[in-house]
């Protein structure tokens, strides 16, 4: 047990993850982004709670993909772009680490930061349990879907940060990809019938909504795992090309 713990601590990816988390939570960015996210989510939840007299999380989960499309790229935009601009990325890559270690460490730090940003929403679950009689299945499904959605969008954001030295460009690149994946199914009525099924499958919102209904379909989980794997692998490839 002790040997296993020591090996984990010596892992370059773990060290980079720890480094990124420390840097992130000593900067104002974490608190500004998390504060804005909590504020907007609170407005959405309590507007439903007081104005519609409904103690449930449907409105919160319905808008969550769009919110995460904006806030996740805001969390990840500095990861590679800041270090590439300052030149510290070249210094990092001279250490006994490879591209997989660097991308894994930075990804895990961002993913954990995203989950921390989401965590205050547990207060809404407590509120609905006190003042209403919510269906537990969709709430559990909603949070399972949220974890997978965060995993996929974080991979997109990390990739966007790896392709540019400019944080603003990194943010908009990540935002455009995430919002496209979220809203693509709204344009199905304008598409030829022979590609509708394919386009609907690549909609993150459609898969997320399916999970939030309390139905855990393996196809939905495979979708988010595929999005993660695609952009995670692409980020590693970008870093390998940059090293040449």
N, C-alpha and C positions, 0 to 999 in steps of 0.2 A: 504493500500500500504506500509506504513512504517512498520507495523507489519510483513508483508510478507518478507520485506527486512531484518528485524532483525532476523527472523527465518532462512533465507538463510545463513546469516553471522555466526549464531551459529551452523550450520550443521557441524558435525565432518568431513564429506567427503570434504566439501568446505574448511575447515581449513587445512586439509591435502593436498588438491590440491594446495592451496596458498603456503604452506610450501615447497612443492616439486618444484613448479615453481621458487620460490625465490632461492632455493638451486641450481637448474639447471642453472639458468641464472647468477649466481655468480661464476660458475665454467667455465673453458675454454672449456669443452667438448661440450657445446651447440654451441659455435662459431666455433670450429674446424669442427664438423660434418655438421653444416649448411653451412659453407664456402665451404667445399669439395662438398657437394651436389649441391650448386649453381654453382660451377665451372664446374663440370661434365655436369650438365644440360645445362649450357651456351655453352659448347663445342659442345654438340649434336645439340642444336638449331641453333647456328650460322654456324656450318658446313653445315647443310641443307640449311640455308639461303644464304650463300655466294657460296658454292661449287655447289649446285644443283639449285641455283637461285629460291628457292621455299619458299614463306612466309606462312608457315603453321606450325601447331603443331603436325602433325602426327608422326614424328620421336620421338618427346619428349614423347608423350603419349604411343607410342609403347614400349619404353624402361623403362617407369616409374615403372611397377611392379617389374622388376629386380632390379632397383635402390633402391626402397623402401624395397625390401627383405634384402638388406644390411644395409641401413641407419636407418630404424626403430629399428631393434634390437640393433644397436649401441646407439640409444637414450635411450632405455629402459633397457639396461643390468645392470645398477647400482641400479635400483629401489628397489628391495628386497634384492638382493645379497649383496650389500654394507652394508645395515643395519643388515642383518643376520650375516655377518662376524664380524661387530663391536660390536654386541650385543644390538644396539639401538632399534632393532625391538621388543625385549622382553620388553624394557622400554615403547615403544609406546603402546604395547598391554595391559599394566597395567593401561593405562588411560581409561576414560569412552568412549571407542570406541570399535566397534566389527570388525570382518574381512571384512564385507561388506563395512563399512565406509572406512577402510584402502585401500582396493582394488579399490573402486570407486574413492577415492581421487587421488591415484597414477595413475590410468588409465586416468582420465580426464586431469591431468597435462601432461602426456605423449602424449595424443591425441592432446591437444592444442599445445604442442611443435612441433609435427609433422606437424600440419597445418601451424605454423609459418615458419617452414623450407620450406614448399611448396610455401608460399606466394610470394617470389620474382619472381616466374615464371609468375606472372601477367604482368611483364615487357615484356615477350614474346608475350602476347596477344596484348599489345599496339603496339609493333613493327610490328606484322602481320597486324594489322588494318591500320597502316600508310602506309606500303609498299606493301600490298596485298589486296585481297578481300576475306577473309576467310569466310567459312560457319559457322555461329554462332552456329547452332545446335550441331555439333560435339564438339565444344569448351566447350559449357555449359555441354554437356553430359560427356565430358572428366573430367571436374572438379567435377561433381557430382560423377562420378565413382572413382575419386581420393579420395574424402572424405570417401566414403564407404570402399575403399581399405585400407586407412590409419586406419580406425576404426578397421577393421579386423586384420591387421598386428600388430597394437599396442596391441591388446588383446593377440596375439601370443607372442609378445616380453615381455609383463608383466608376462605372464605365465612362459616363459623361465627363467626370472629373479627370480621367486618365488621358483623354484625347486633346486637351487644351491646357494652356498655362493661365488662362483667364477664368477666374471664378464665376463671373457673370455669364460668360458663354457656357461654362460647365452647367450652371444652374438652368439656363434656358434649354440647353440640349437635353438634359435629364427631364425637365418639365414637359417638353414637347413629346418625347417618347412615352412618358407615363400617361399624359393626358390623351394621347392618341390611342394607347392601349385601353384606356378607360372608356372613351367616348365613341370608339369605332363602330359599336353596334347600333348607335343612333342613326347611322347613315345607311343601314341595310336596305331601307325602302328605295334607295336611289341606285342600288347595285343590281347587276344582272343576276338572275335567279341561280345560275350555275356556280356562282362563287359566294353566294350568301352563306352557305353552311360553313365554308372555310373561314370567311371573315368573322362570322359570329363566334367561331371557336377561339380566335385570337383576341377576343374581347376579355380583358381582365375583369371588367365590371360584371359581365354575365356569369363568369365562374365564381366570382366573389358572392354575388346575389344567391347563387345556387347553394353555396355553403351556409350562408346566413339564414337560410330556411330550415336549417337543422339537418340537412341531408348531406352526408359526407360521401361524395362520389369520387372514386379514384381518378376519374378523368379530370376533375377540377384540380386535384392535388398534383397530378402529373403536369398539368398546364403550368402551374406556378413553379414547380421544380424545373421545368424546361426553360422558363424565362430566366430563372436564377442561373442555371447552368450555362445558357447561351451568353449572357452578358458577363458572367464571372470569367468564363473562358476567353471571351473577347478582350477583357481587361488584361488578363495575363499575356495574351498575344500582343497587345499594344505595348506593354512594358518590355517584352522580349525584343520587339522591333526597335524600341527606343534605345535599348542597350547596345545594339549593333553599331 
